[in-house]
Amino acid sequence: MKLPGAASGRQGWAWLALLCLVLGACSSSPRTRAPVEDRTGQPIALPLPAASPAAVRPVVQPPAAPPPIAAVKGLRGLENAGKPGHYTVQRGDTLVRIALDYGQNWRDLARWNGLDNPNLIEVGEVLRVTAPAESQPARPVVAPATEPPPRQASVVAAPAAPSVQAGSAALLVPPATGEELSWIWPAQGQTVTLFDEVKNKGLDIAARAGDPVLAAADGRVVYAGAGLRGYGNLIIVKHNNTYLTAYAHNQALLVKEDQMVKQGQRIAEMGSSDADRVKLHFEIRRQGKPVDPLKYLPPR
């Protein structure tokens, strides 16, 4: 005999189990979006799936522009660029060449600009090339009569050759600065190249190796060495605040820097250093500018 209550109880448990199976199946199935149908004809913007943090590329900022060279190097004298009495160093410059072009002693340039090492100047630096206002007047370059002769064995004081001496009688250019000079020829020989403001800034006098090179006027040696390309063994003599002379291509230098020399004194031996032949290259510089020596030297 079946009890009605028992049958209905078993049937209730069966329905409960079936309901649990249905709910479990629904929870495990993937959820999909219903298809979207566009009835307006306009494009539909659907949200993009969010990228994972690993897929996001960092934004790289472009490198900042480098500071100007002047700011990096701290170049000397930039505040004076373009001012009178100052010069901006160019590629290939040396302190000796700058001094020659401005009619100055390179040692003065080093002192005016606080250069501990005159060999270290940089392109772009601005150097003072005229004496500061507070500088003392330049000392006279003419040696006093009581000055003893130099003791170095290589210096030979010799009178000018007769042909030079004969032509040295008081040839003065028209006074312009109050510092005009009487000049003599610095060497005997044939003048093989004349002055050209662009191609040849002086005279070339050809003779034999070892022939004497003479000081064209009294003065002080402001450079003696081979540090200026194209000039070989070079001597520069400053005569006053207006004039200096240059003697290039020597085979031997017989004077030293800061030494006083007299007109007609033998200061070098002619040679061919940094030249294609034995010759003396002679320049007269007036306030640093090359001038034609034939307009100053006596005729011969």
NORMO-V365930 format. One record per backbone hydrogen bond with DSSP energy under -0.5 kcal/mol. CO is the residue of the C=O (numbers start at 0). NH is the residue of the N-H. If there is no record, write none. Layout:
CO_NH + CO_NH
This chain:
2_6 + 3_7 + 4_8 + 5_9 + 6_10 + 7_11 + 8_12 + 9_13 + 10_14 + 11_15 + 12_16 + 13_17 + 14_18 + 15_19 + 16_20 + 17_21 + 18_22 + 19_23 + 20_24 + 21_25 + 22_26 + 23_27 + 24_28 + 29_31 + 34_36 + 35_37 + 36_38 + 42_44 + 43_45 + 51_54 + 51_55 + 52_55 + 57_59 + 58_60 + 67_71 + 68_72 + 69_73 + 69_74 + 74_77 + 75_125 + 76_79 + 77_80 + 79_82 + 82_85 + 84_128 + 84_129 + 86_88 + 86_126 + 88_123 + 89_92 + 93_97 + 94_98 + 95_99 + 96_100 + 97_101 + 98_103 + 99_102 + 104_107 + 104_108 + 105_109 + 106_110 + 107_111 + 108_112 + 109_114 + 110_113 + 113_115 + 115_117 + 116_119 + 118_120 + 121_124 + 124_88 + 124_126 + 126_86 + 131_134 + 140_142 + 143_146 + 151_154 + 153_155 + 154_156 + 155_157 + 155_265 + 160_163 + 160_164 + 161_165 + 162_166 + 164_167 + 167_169 + 169_171 + 170_182 + 180_172 + 185_213 + 189_191 + 189_205 + 192_203 + 195_199 + 199_195 + 202_204 + 202_281 + 203_191 + 203_192 + 203_205 + 204_279 + 205_189 + 207_210 + 210_269 + 212_266 + 212_267 + 214_263 + 215_183 + 218_260 + 219_221 + 219_237 + 220_257 + 222_235 + 224_233 + 226_228 + 227_230 + 227_231 + 230_248 + 231_233 + 232_249 + 233_224 + 234_246 + 235_221 + 235_222 + 236_238 + 236_244 + 237_219 + 241_286 + 242_238 + 242_239 + 243_284 + 244_236 + 245_282 + 246_234 + 247_280 + 248_270 + 248_272 + 249_232 + 251_268 + 255_258 + 258_220 + 260_218 + 261_264 + 264_214 + 264_266 + 265_155 + 266_253 + 266_254 + 267_212 + 268_250 + 268_251 + 269_209 + 270_278 + 271_274 + 277_206 + 278_270 + 278_280 + 279_204 + 279_281 + 280_247 + 281_202 + 282_245 + 283_285 + 283_290 + 284_243 + 284_286 + 285_288 + 288_285 + 290_283 + 290_292 + 291_294 + 292_295 + 292_296
